[in-house]
Amino acid sequence: MKGSGSKLFINKLIKAGELRVIDKPVSPNLEITEIADRISKRENGGEALLFNNTGTTFPVLINAYGSQKRMEIVFKNQQAEQISAEIFKLFQSMTGPSSGFISQIMKIPQLKKIASWMPKKKKGRGICQEVLMEQADLSKLPVLTCWPADGGPFITLPMVHTTDPQTGIRNVGMYRLQVLSKNTTGMHWHMHKTGARHYREYKKKGAIMPVAVALGGDPVYAYSATAPLPDGIDEYMLAGFLRRKSVELVKCLTQDIWVPADADIILEGYVDPNEELTLEGPFGDHTGYYSLADQYPVFHVTAITHRKNATYPTTIVGIPPQEDAWFAKATEEMFMDPIRLSMIPELQSLHLPEPGVAHNIGFFSVEIDYPGQGRKALNTVWGAGQMMFTKFGFVFDRLKDLRNYSELAKVVSDRVNPLHDLIFLSGPLDILDHASEKLAYGGKLGIDATGQKAIMIEPDPDILTDEIQMLRSANPCIKQIQVDLLEAGISLAALSFDKTDPDQVKYLAKEIAHSKHLSRIRFWIFTDADLPDKSWYEVAWIAGSHVDPSRDCQVMHAFDIEEQGILFLDASRKTKLIDGFSRDWPNPVVMDLDTIKMVDENWPQYQIGDFMTSPSNRYISMMNGSGAVADE
């Protein structure tokens, strides 16, 4: 066991050339984040980083999951597609048609295999309990303060253990923990999550809720805590399946909770449902924007144990791409076949692109055999677990490669007429969505690209240039119009402008719709002018973040083209002053200039390769003020 868990993982990363070791003293307060943010944006995710000198007795491991190769190491040198095929085969053997005594006997080996993956309780202490802190003191851990406007230090890679008070069934989820004092943290349970449901059940009973948090150990544990498993399915059964052996659990010293014996660090404690909630946040989140402060339960730490020579694992999130994109990639590949088997038999593939930050944009390829089947598939997706948060859903007919974005855009251009092929509805949104008027509830847009090729009249390039110049001359608020995709047959344009009036977008859309050649571009995205020369990756990220389809989408008839529509998306920032928007609007997640300068100057001493400029330099212009909440 000495070479188990994170130590074994680190050794494998070193052997594979996937880890950089930094011996120079670094601060968990912003500095580690700035270094990791640069490295994670290298091609293919950069390298994992191990900081040995953090001002505490614990090294920090970060970006450990941030590449295809490292995810394969996590999954014991298996690719996610192989795992998906095995899950699919297992589901088929256990749930497929069968009758008679012989067919039941045939299932016994499968049952035996499943039993071998089930977690097992072990008597006595585990390696995670080799050292017991005399007094629980979270300040002894190198907890990162990730971004300048964060509410404090956050534990970002925790496996939070709770049990259902009615059934005793365990849940292991990943919920961030803001350190509030030496022995308390916030407990960021979103309302949709299983941990929050357990909390509500304990509140009904008026009982104290035991909680334990595991850090480190076998890297497959952290992945399993993020996996979209149905409520009631043990995450450690998935972990056992992925690592091909059961997870050994030991009982906490001060709470009736069982945790992995080979974890690095365990935080034991409780949540009192009768205690007043506390202010938690802000936090620079995976959306690329701050999630703003709100009221959450308090986690009281009663004991901290750890293995000798433990490593503190952590991650950062922020403007994509980041390490979490590799979790999402593995999940979509691993769970595609089970989704097809259980809910959407016509589904051939799915993809959640990076700029869609896991829940804003979804691509789905289905096998179309009858009219309306694409819409049926989208509606099923919107009712499927965490897929219910998908804000923009695109459905295609038998497209094999959903990562070929140029091909997808061309198909949408060829097949989608905004007058007929869009689906608007309202429903649950991720609680981190900041564009909706109501928290966790807003509009959704389905784009059905499964139909026949639509009639498309290409704009004349020379006349189009003249019309763009005329539009800009008449509207000085327009800073840039991007139409470069037209050369590839993609009918999409982006317009950036300075917004000063609530009806500005409607007016500009009307001008475009009444212009003979501009109106032949079927899809328009309007963005603020604060980020010059946006890439289409960034346009997709901003649009997915800033648009509520129930409010920010307009469909108009094109000039002199019968039955042709144009879709306009208002992806500008919404304010109380101009738009009458009722909620606070968050700022993007960027580093402060002092930290950027410090890391620039210290870069040669880190010995982590060629100099990289800070990604934040590109996005500082999008800030409105320096806090988490954007100034009006």
JOGI-V428211 format. One record per residue. N is the residue number from 0. RES is the residue in one small letter. SS is DSSP state (@ for helix, = for strand, . for the rest). Layout:
<<N	RES	SS> <N	RES	SS>>
//
This chain:
<<0	m	.> <1	k	.> <2	g	.> <3	s	.> <4	g	@> <5	s	@> <6	k	@> <7	l	@> <8	f	@> <9	i	@> <10	n	@> <11	k	@> <12	l	@> <13	i	@> <14	k	@> <15	a	.> <16	g	.> <17	e	.> <18	l	=> <19	r	=> <20	v	=> <21	i	=> <22	d	.> <23	k	.> <24	p	.> <25	v	.> <26	s	.> <27	p	.> <28	n	=> <29	l	.> <30	e	@> <31	i	@> <32	t	@> <33	e	@> <34	i	@> <35	a	@> <36	d	@> <37	r	@> <38	i	@> <39	s	@> <40	k	.> <41	r	.> <42	e	@> <43	n	@> <44	g	@> <45	g	.> <46	e	.> <47	a	=> <48	l	=> <49	l	=> <50	f	=> <51	n	.> <52	n	.> <53	t	.> <54	g	.> <55	t	.> <56	t	.> <57	f	.> <58	p	=> <59	v	=> <60	l	=> <61	i	=> <62	n	.> <63	a	.> <64	y	.> <65	g	.> <66	s	.> <67	q	@> <68	k	@> <69	r	@> <70	m	@> <71	e	@> <72	i	@> <73	v	@> <74	f	.> <75	k	.> <76	n	.> <77	q	.> <78	q	.> <79	a	@> <80	e	@> <81	q	@> <82	i	@> <83	s	@> <84	a	@> <85	e	@> <86	i	@> <87	f	@> <88	k	@> <89	l	@> <90	f	@> <91	q	@> <92	s	@> <93	m	@> <94	t	@> <95	g	.> <96	p	.> <97	s	.> <98	s	.> <99	g	@> <100	f	@> <101	i	@> <102	s	@> <103	q	@> <104	i	@> <105	m	@> <106	k	.> <107	i	@> <108	p	@> <109	q	@> <110	l	@> <111	k	@> <112	k	@> <113	i	@> <114	a	@> <115	s	@> <116	w	@> <117	m	.> <118	p	.> <119	k	=> <120	k	=> <121	k	.> <122	k	.> <123	g	.> <124	r	.> <125	g	.> <126	i	@> <127	c	@> <128	q	@> <129	e	.> <130	v	=> <131	l	=> <132	m	.> <133	e	.> <134	q	.> <135	a	.> <136	d	.> <137	l	@> <138	s	@> <139	k	@> <140	l	.> <141	p	.> <142	v	.> <143	l	=> <144	t	=> <145	c	.> <146	w	.> <147	p	.> <148	a	.> <149	d	.> <150	g	.> <151	g	.> <152	p	.> <153	f	=> <154	i	=> <155	t	.> <156	l	.> <157	p	.> <158	m	=> <159	v	=> <160	h	=> <161	t	=> <162	t	=> <163	d	.> <164	p	.> <165	q	.> <166	t	.> <167	g	.> <168	i	.> <169	r	=> <170	n	=> <171	v	=> <172	g	=> <173	m	.> <174	y	.> <175	r	.> <176	l	=> <177	q	=> <178	v	=> <179	l	=> <180	s	=> <181	k	.> <182	n	.> <183	t	=> <184	t	=> <185	g	=> <186	m	=> <187	h	.> <188	w	.> <189	h	.> <190	m	.> <191	h	.> <192	k	.> <193	t	@> <194	g	@> <195	a	@> <196	r	@> <197	h	@> <198	y	@> <199	r	@> <200	e	@> <201	y	@> <202	k	@> <203	k	@> <204	k	@> <205	g	.> <206	a	.> <207	i	=> <208	m	=> <209	p	=> <210	v	=> <211	a	=> <212	v	=> <213	a	=> <214	l	=> <215	g	.> <216	g	.> <217	d	.> <218	p	@> <219	v	@> <220	y	@> <221	a	@> <222	y	@> <223	s	@> <224	a	@> <225	t	@> <226	a	.> <227	p	.> <228	l	.> <229	p	.> <230	d	.> <231	g	.> <232	i	.> <233	d	.> <234	e	@> <235	y	@> <236	m	@> <237	l	@> <238	a	@> <239	g	@> <240	f	@> <241	l	@> <242	r	@> <243	r	.> <244	k	.> <245	s	.> <246	v	.> <247	e	=> <248	l	=> <249	v	=> <250	k	=> <251	c	.> <252	l	.> <253	t	.> <254	q	.> <255	d	.> <256	i	.> <257	w	=> <258	v	=> <259	p	=> <260	a	.> <261	d	.> <262	a	.> <263	d	.> <264	i	=> <265	i	=> <266	l	=> <267	e	=> <268	g	=> <269	y	=> <270	v	=> <271	d	=> <272	p	.> <273	n	.> <274	e	.> <275	e	.> <276	l	.> <277	t	=> <278	l	=> <279	e	=> <280	g	.> <281	p	.> <282	f	=> <283	g	=> <284	d	.> <285	h	.> <286	t	.> <287	g	.> <288	y	=> <289	y	=> <290	s	=> <291	l	.> <292	a	.> <293	d	=> <294	q	=> <295	y	=> <296	p	=> <297	v	=> <298	f	=> <299	h	=> <300	v	=> <301	t	=> <302	a	=> <303	i	=> <304	t	=> <305	h	=> <306	r	.> <307	k	.> <308	n	.> <309	a	.> <310	t	=> <311	y	=> <312	p	=> <313	t	.> <314	t	.> <315	i	.> <316	v	.> <317	g	.> <318	i	.> <319	p	.> <320	p	.> <321	q	.> <322	e	.> <323	d	@> <324	a	@> <325	w	@> <326	f	@> <327	a	@> <328	k	@> <329	a	@> <330	t	@> <331	e	@> <332	e	@> <333	m	@> <334	f	@> <335	m	@> <336	d	@> <337	p	@> <338	i	@> <339	r	@> <340	l	@> <341	s	@> <342	m	.> <343	i	.> <344	p	.> <345	e	.> <346	l	=> <347	q	=> <348	s	=> <349	l	=> <350	h	=> <351	l	.> <352	p	.> <353	e	@> <354	p	@> <355	g	@> <356	v	.> <357	a	.> <358	h	.> <359	n	.> <360	i	=> <361	g	=> <362	f	=> <363	f	=> <364	s	=> <365	v	=> <366	e	.> <367	i	.> <368	d	.> <369	y	.> <370	p	.> <371	g	.> <372	q	@> <373	g	@> <374	r	@> <375	k	@> <376	a	@> <377	l	@> <378	n	@> <379	t	@> <380	v	@> <381	w	.> <382	g	.> <383	a	.> <384	g	@> <385	q	@> <386	m	@> <387	m	@> <388	f	@> <389	t	.> <390	k	.> <391	f	=> <392	g	=> <393	f	=> <394	v	=> <395	f	=> <396	d	=> <397	r	.> <398	l	.> <399	k	.> <400	d	.> <401	l	.> <402	r	.> <403	n	.> <404	y	@> <405	s	@> <406	e	@> <407	l	@> <408	a	@> <409	k	@> <410	v	@> <411	v	@> <412	s	@> <413	d	@> <414	r	@> <415	v	.> <416	n	.> <417	p	.> <418	l	.> <419	h	.> <420	d	.> <421	l	=> <422	i	=> <423	f	=> <424	l	=> <425	s	=> <426	g	=> <427	p	=> <428	l	.> <429	d	.> <430	i	.> <431	l	.> <432	d	.> <433	h	.> <434	a	.> <435	s	.> <436	e	.> <437	k	=> <438	l	.> <439	a	.> <440	y	=> <441	g	=> <442	g	=> <443	k	=> <444	l	=> <445	g	=> <446	i	=> <447	d	=> <448	a	=> <449	t	.> <450	g	.> <451	q	.> <452	k	.> <453	a	.> <454	i	.> <455	m	.> <456	i	.> <457	e	.> <458	p	.> <459	d	.> <460	p	@> <461	d	@> <462	i	@> <463	l	@> <464	t	@> <465	d	@> <466	e	@> <467	i	@> <468	q	@> <469	m	@> <470	l	@> <471	r	@> <472	s	@> <473	a	@> <474	n	.> <475	p	.> <476	c	.> <477	i	=> <478	k	=> <479	q	=> <480	i	=> <481	q	=> <482	v	.> <483	d	@> <484	l	@> <485	l	@> <486	e	@> <487	a	@> <488	g	.> <489	i	.> <490	s	.> <491	l	=> <492	a	=> <493	a	=> <494	l	=> <495	s	=> <496	f	=> <497	d	.> <498	k	.> <499	t	.> <500	d	.> <501	p	.> <502	d	.> <503	q	@> <504	v	@> <505	k	@> <506	y	@> <507	l	@> <508	a	@> <509	k	@> <510	e	@> <511	i	@> <512	a	@> <513	h	.> <514	s	.> <515	k	.> <516	h	.> <517	l	@> <518	s	@> <519	r	@> <520	i	.> <521	r	.> <522	f	=> <523	w	=> <524	i	=> <525	f	=> <526	t	=> <527	d	=> <528	a	.> <529	d	.> <530	l	.> <531	p	.> <532	d	.> <533	k	.> <534	s	.> <535	w	@> <536	y	@> <537	e	@> <538	v	@> <539	a	@> <540	w	@> <541	i	@> <542	a	@> <543	g	@> <544	s	@> <545	h	@> <546	v	.> <547	d	.> <548	p	@> <549	s	@> <550	r	@> <551	d	@> <552	c	=> <553	q	=> <554	v	=> <555	m	=> <556	h	=> <557	a	.> <558	f	.> <559	d	.> <560	i	.> <561	e	.> <562	e	.> <563	q	.> <564	g	=> <565	i	=> <566	l	=> <567	f	=> <568	l	=> <569	d	=> <570	a	.> <571	s	.> <572	r	.> <573	k	.> <574	t	.> <575	k	@> <576	l	@> <577	i	@> <578	d	@> <579	g	.> <580	f	.> <581	s	.> <582	r	.> <583	d	.> <584	w	.> <585	p	=> <586	n	.> <587	p	=> <588	v	.> <589	v	.> <590	m	.> <591	d	.> <592	l	@> <593	d	@> <594	t	@> <595	i	@> <596	k	@> <597	m	@> <598	v	@> <599	d	@> <600	e	@> <601	n	@> <602	w	@> <603	p	@> <604	q	@> <605	y	@> <606	q	.> <607	i	.> <608	g	.> <609	d	.> <610	f	.> <611	m	.> <612	t	.> <613	s	.> <614	p	.> <615	s	@> <616	n	@> <617	r	@> <618	y	@> <619	i	@> <620	s	@> <621	m	@> <622	m	.> <623	n	.> <624	g	.> <625	s	.> <626	g	.> <627	a	.> <628	v	=> <629	a	.> <630	d	.> <631	e	.>>
//
